[in-house]
Amino acid sequence: MNFKKLGLMVAICIAVIVGALIFIRDYLIEKTEFIPDITDLTHNYLAEDEIREAMAKRQAADIKPAEVITTLQDGTPRIALVFDGMPDRPLAARLLDVLAKHKAEAVFFVEGDNVADEPETMKLICSAGQEVGNYTYVGLAAMEKCSVEEQVKELCRTQKAITMHDPLTPNLFRAPRTIYGDDLLKSVRAAGLEYAVKENVRFQPGNIHNQMEADRYAASVINGSIIAIPVNPYVEQKVNDVAVREEKPIMDKKPTIKDDHSAVVPPTVDLATELDLLLTAFEARGVQAVFVNQFRKIHYIPANLPIFNQDKQGDVK
């Protein structure tokens, strides 16, 4: 081998090595320097800025309570479906397939901690054209018994968890076993939510096994009803144990959708099949499931509270 060929080979090797180093520098090192660390989003889910802003709004004298969406009373053959809790991904996919099959609309009220744990499930719901609502961060019951700070924290953290994974900010709120008084509804408004949803029918999974039972159930539901379908367990409020709540936040006690032992839907129940039978029954009666946003919006007065100036406060928009 002469020196010219040897020199050419050395030059080619050097060029290859230099090119490889430049490629690594330009495409593998410099560009990755600007990729944020997205492996730990815990701090972002705290929503500290959003909570401060909401608390300032909540303390304003002119803040108005959020309105409550309730039943239709025009007799039109419509119902609204709301799912309480975010289902795991396999169940969510099956429920969405059933809704698409029947051209039905629904709102999935999701817990912020479950969204943080499995955001792809929430994205699946949104991409299917269904709506997502705020079900508090842990599915907290008796929200009206919480302090204003606790209410705002639960709501804002859930809003933050959802909007971190979807550009659409929810405007619908629900909480299990909760009385929608003005104090709570002002917190709902301060957190950026316009409406709270009040159901009049609570569906219990496991009671529909065939089309005949589904037909019988559908016949018992009046037009204009809002049907709540439980998916996950809720967290009980410890009203008289403030010290324990402060020492160990109640959100730590919430089972996520990965905890099969705590599911509301018994393992033997196929909720998607029940929903299919139920929607088939409603279709036979000419009843369509629509988004709850189409229903009445009122200034809500709980039944167990004294009523003053009902003509003004109870007006339907």
Secondary structure as a PSIPRED ss2 file (coil, helix, strand):
# PSIPRED VFORMAT (PSIPRED V4.0)

   1 M C   1.000  0.000  0.000
   2 N C   1.000  0.000  0.000
   3 F H   0.000  1.000  0.000
   4 K H   0.000  1.000  0.000
   5 K H   0.000  1.000  0.000
   6 L H   0.000  1.000  0.000
   7 G H   0.000  1.000  0.000
   8 L H   0.000  1.000  0.000
   9 M H   0.000  1.000  0.000
  10 V H   0.000  1.000  0.000
  11 A H   0.000  1.000  0.000
  12 I H   0.000  1.000  0.000
  13 C H   0.000  1.000  0.000
  14 I H   0.000  1.000  0.000
  15 A H   0.000  1.000  0.000
  16 V H   0.000  1.000  0.000
  17 I H   0.000  1.000  0.000
  18 V H   0.000  1.000  0.000
  19 G H   0.000  1.000  0.000
  20 A H   0.000  1.000  0.000
  21 L H   0.000  1.000  0.000
  22 I H   0.000  1.000  0.000
  23 F H   0.000  1.000  0.000
  24 I H   0.000  1.000  0.000
  25 R H   0.000  1.000  0.000
  26 D H   0.000  1.000  0.000
  27 Y H   0.000  1.000  0.000
  28 L H   0.000  1.000  0.000
  29 I H   0.000  1.000  0.000
  30 E C   1.000  0.000  0.000
  31 K C   1.000  0.000  0.000
  32 T H   0.000  1.000  0.000
  33 E H   0.000  1.000  0.000
  34 F H   0.000  1.000  0.000
  35 I C   1.000  0.000  0.000
  36 P C   1.000  0.000  0.000
  37 D C   1.000  0.000  0.000
  38 I C   1.000  0.000  0.000
  39 T C   1.000  0.000  0.000
  40 D C   1.000  0.000  0.000
  41 L C   1.000  0.000  0.000
  42 T H   0.000  1.000  0.000
  43 H H   0.000  1.000  0.000
  44 N H   0.000  1.000  0.000
  45 Y H   0.000  1.000  0.000
  46 L C   1.000  0.000  0.000
  47 A C   1.000  0.000  0.000
  48 E H   0.000  1.000  0.000
  49 D H   0.000  1.000  0.000
  50 E H   0.000  1.000  0.000
  51 I H   0.000  1.000  0.000
  52 R H   0.000  1.000  0.000
  53 E H   0.000  1.000  0.000
  54 A H   0.000  1.000  0.000
  55 M H   0.000  1.000  0.000
  56 A H   0.000  1.000  0.000
  57 K H   0.000  1.000  0.000
  58 R H   0.000  1.000  0.000
  59 Q C   1.000  0.000  0.000
  60 A C   1.000  0.000  0.000
  61 A C   1.000  0.000  0.000
  62 D C   1.000  0.000  0.000
  63 I C   1.000  0.000  0.000
  64 K C   1.000  0.000  0.000
  65 P C   1.000  0.000  0.000
  66 A C   1.000  0.000  0.000
  67 E E   0.000  0.000  1.000
  68 V E   0.000  0.000  1.000
  69 I E   0.000  0.000  1.000
  70 T E   0.000  0.000  1.000
  71 T C   1.000  0.000  0.000
  72 L C   1.000  0.000  0.000
  73 Q C   1.000  0.000  0.000
  74 D C   1.000  0.000  0.000
  75 G C   1.000  0.000  0.000
  76 T C   1.000  0.000  0.000
  77 P C   1.000  0.000  0.000
  78 R E   0.000  0.000  1.000
  79 I E   0.000  0.000  1.000
  80 A E   0.000  0.000  1.000
  81 L E   0.000  0.000  1.000
  82 V E   0.000  0.000  1.000
  83 F E   0.000  0.000  1.000
  84 D E   0.000  0.000  1.000
  85 G C   1.000  0.000  0.000
  86 M C   1.000  0.000  0.000
  87 P C   1.000  0.000  0.000
  88 D C   1.000  0.000  0.000
  89 R H   0.000  1.000  0.000
  90 P H   0.000  1.000  0.000
  91 L H   0.000  1.000  0.000
  92 A H   0.000  1.000  0.000
  93 A H   0.000  1.000  0.000
  94 R H   0.000  1.000  0.000
  95 L H   0.000  1.000  0.000
  96 L H   0.000  1.000  0.000
  97 D H   0.000  1.000  0.000
  98 V H   0.000  1.000  0.000
  99 L H   0.000  1.000  0.000
 100 A H   0.000  1.000  0.000
 101 K H   0.000  1.000  0.000
 102 H C   1.000  0.000  0.000
 103 K C   1.000  0.000  0.000
 104 A C   1.000  0.000  0.000
 105 E C   1.000  0.000  0.000
 106 A E   0.000  0.000  1.000
 107 V E   0.000  0.000  1.000
 108 F E   0.000  0.000  1.000
 109 F E   0.000  0.000  1.000
 110 V E   0.000  0.000  1.000
 111 E C   1.000  0.000  0.000
 112 G H   0.000  1.000  0.000
 113 D H   0.000  1.000  0.000
 114 N H   0.000  1.000  0.000
 115 V H   0.000  1.000  0.000
 116 A H   0.000  1.000  0.000
 117 D H   0.000  1.000  0.000
 118 E C   1.000  0.000  0.000
 119 P H   0.000  1.000  0.000
 120 E H   0.000  1.000  0.000
 121 T H   0.000  1.000  0.000
 122 M H   0.000  1.000  0.000
 123 K H   0.000  1.000  0.000
 124 L H   0.000  1.000  0.000
 125 I H   0.000  1.000  0.000
 126 C H   0.000  1.000  0.000
 127 S H   0.000  1.000  0.000
 128 A C   1.000  0.000  0.000
 129 G C   1.000  0.000  0.000
 130 Q C   1.000  0.000  0.000
 131 E E   0.000  0.000  1.000
 132 V E   0.000  0.000  1.000
 133 G E   0.000  0.000  1.000
 134 N E   0.000  0.000  1.000
 135 Y C   1.000  0.000  0.000
 136 T C   1.000  0.000  0.000
 137 Y C   1.000  0.000  0.000
 138 V C   1.000  0.000  0.000
 139 G C   1.000  0.000  0.000
 140 L E   0.000  0.000  1.000
 141 A C   1.000  0.000  0.000
 142 A C   1.000  0.000  0.000
 143 M H   0.000  1.000  0.000
 144 E H   0.000  1.000  0.000
 145 K H   0.000  1.000  0.000
 146 C C   1.000  0.000  0.000
 147 S C   1.000  0.000  0.000
 148 V H   0.000  1.000  0.000
 149 E H   0.000  1.000  0.000
 150 E H   0.000  1.000  0.000
 151 Q H   0.000  1.000  0.000
 152 V H   0.000  1.000  0.000
 153 K H   0.000  1.000  0.000
 154 E H   0.000  1.000  0.000
 155 L H   0.000  1.000  0.000
 156 C H   0.000  1.000  0.000
 157 R H   0.000  1.000  0.000
 158 T H   0.000  1.000  0.000
 159 Q H   0.000  1.000  0.000
 160 K H   0.000  1.000  0.000
 161 A H   0.000  1.000  0.000
 162 I H   0.000  1.000  0.000
 163 T H   0.000  1.000  0.000
 164 M C   1.000  0.000  0.000
 165 H C   1.000  0.000  0.000
 166 D C   1.000  0.000  0.000
 167 P C   1.000  0.000  0.000
 168 L C   1.000  0.000  0.000
 169 T C   1.000  0.000  0.000
 170 P C   1.000  0.000  0.000
 171 N C   1.000  0.000  0.000
 172 L E   0.000  0.000  1.000
 173 F E   0.000  0.000  1.000
 174 R C   1.000  0.000  0.000
 175 A C   1.000  0.000  0.000
 176 P C   1.000  0.000  0.000
 177 R C   1.000  0.000  0.000
 178 T C   1.000  0.000  0.000
 179 I C   1.000  0.000  0.000
 180 Y C   1.000  0.000  0.000
 181 G C   1.000  0.000  0.000
 182 D H   0.000  1.000  0.000
 183 D H   0.000  1.000  0.000
 184 L H   0.000  1.000  0.000
 185 L H   0.000  1.000  0.000
 186 K H   0.000  1.000  0.000
 187 S H   0.000  1.000  0.000
 188 V H   0.000  1.000  0.000
 189 R H   0.000  1.000  0.000
 190 A H   0.000  1.000  0.000
 191 A C   1.000  0.000  0.000
 192 G C   1.000  0.000  0.000
 193 L C   1.000  0.000  0.000
 194 E C   1.000  0.000  0.000
 195 Y E   0.000  0.000  1.000
 196 A E   0.000  0.000  1.000
 197 V E   0.000  0.000  1.000
 198 K C   1.000  0.000  0.000
 199 E C   1.000  0.000  0.000
 200 N C   1.000  0.000  0.000
 201 V E   0.000  0.000  1.000
 202 R E   0.000  0.000  1.000
 203 F C   1.000  0.000  0.000
 204 Q C   1.000  0.000  0.000
 205 P C   1.000  0.000  0.000
 206 G C   1.000  0.000  0.000
 207 N C   1.000  0.000  0.000
 208 I C   1.000  0.000  0.000
 209 H C   1.000  0.000  0.000
 210 N C   1.000  0.000  0.000
 211 Q H   0.000  1.000  0.000
 212 M H   0.000  1.000  0.000
 213 E H   0.000  1.000  0.000
 214 A H   0.000  1.000  0.000
 215 D H   0.000  1.000  0.000
 216 R H   0.000  1.000  0.000
 217 Y H   0.000  1.000  0.000
 218 A H   0.000  1.000  0.000
 219 A H   0.000  1.000  0.000
 220 S H   0.000  1.000  0.000
 221 V C   1.000  0.000  0.000
 222 I C   1.000  0.000  0.000
 223 N C   1.000  0.000  0.000
 224 G C   1.000  0.000  0.000
 225 S C   1.000  0.000  0.000
 226 I E   0.000  0.000  1.000
 227 I E   0.000  0.000  1.000
 228 A E   0.000  0.000  1.000
 229 I E   0.000  0.000  1.000
 230 P E   0.000  0.000  1.000
 231 V C   1.000  0.000  0.000
 232 N C   1.000  0.000  0.000
 233 P C   1.000  0.000  0.000
 234 Y C   1.000  0.000  0.000
 235 V E   0.000  0.000  1.000
 236 E C   1.000  0.000  0.000
 237 Q C   1.000  0.000  0.000
 238 K C   1.000  0.000  0.000
 239 V C   1.000  0.000  0.000
 240 N C   1.000  0.000  0.000
 241 D C   1.000  0.000  0.000
 242 V H   0.000  1.000  0.000
 243 A H   0.000  1.000  0.000
 244 V H   0.000  1.000  0.000
 245 R H   0.000  1.000  0.000
 246 E H   0.000  1.000  0.000
 247 E H   0.000  1.000  0.000
 248 K C   1.000  0.000  0.000
 249 P C   1.000  0.000  0.000
 250 I H   0.000  1.000  0.000
 251 M H   0.000  1.000  0.000
 252 D H   0.000  1.000  0.000
 253 K H   0.000  1.000  0.000
 254 K C   1.000  0.000  0.000
 255 P C   1.000  0.000  0.000
 256 T C   1.000  0.000  0.000
 257 I C   1.000  0.000  0.000
 258 K C   1.000  0.000  0.000
 259 D C   1.000  0.000  0.000
 260 D H   0.000  1.000  0.000
 261 H H   0.000  1.000  0.000
 262 S H   0.000  1.000  0.000
 263 A C   1.000  0.000  0.000
 264 V C   1.000  0.000  0.000
 265 V C   1.000  0.000  0.000
 266 P C   1.000  0.000  0.000
 267 P C   1.000  0.000  0.000
 268 T C   1.000  0.000  0.000
 269 V C   1.000  0.000  0.000
 270 D C   1.000  0.000  0.000
 271 L H   0.000  1.000  0.000
 272 A H   0.000  1.000  0.000
 273 T H   0.000  1.000  0.000
 274 E H   0.000  1.000  0.000
 275 L H   0.000  1.000  0.000
 276 D H   0.000  1.000  0.000
 277 L H   0.000  1.000  0.000
 278 L H   0.000  1.000  0.000
 279 L H   0.000  1.000  0.000
 280 T H   0.000  1.000  0.000
 281 A H   0.000  1.000  0.000
 282 F H   0.000  1.000  0.000
 283 E H   0.000  1.000  0.000
 284 A H   0.000  1.000  0.000
 285 R C   1.000  0.000  0.000
 286 G C   1.000  0.000  0.000
 287 V C   1.000  0.000  0.000
 288 Q E   0.000  0.000  1.000
 289 A E   0.000  0.000  1.000
 290 V C   1.000  0.000  0.000
 291 F C   1.000  0.000  0.000
 292 V H   0.000  1.000  0.000
 293 N H   0.000  1.000  0.000
 294 Q H   0.000  1.000  0.000
 295 F C   1.000  0.000  0.000
 296 R E   0.000  0.000  1.000
 297 K E   0.000  0.000  1.000
 298 I E   0.000  0.000  1.000
 299 H C   1.000  0.000  0.000
 300 Y C   1.000  0.000  0.000
 301 I C   1.000  0.000  0.000
 302 P C   1.000  0.000  0.000
 303 A C   1.000  0.000  0.000
 304 N C   1.000  0.000  0.000
 305 L C   1.000  0.000  0.000
 306 P C   1.000  0.000  0.000
 307 I C   1.000  0.000  0.000
 308 F C   1.000  0.000  0.000
 309 N C   1.000  0.000  0.000
 310 Q H   0.000  1.000  0.000
 311 D H   0.000  1.000  0.000
 312 K H   0.000  1.000  0.000
 313 Q H   0.000  1.000  0.000
 314 G C   1.000  0.000  0.000
 315 D C   1.000  0.000  0.000
 316 V E   0.000  0.000  1.000
 317 K C   1.000  0.000  0.000
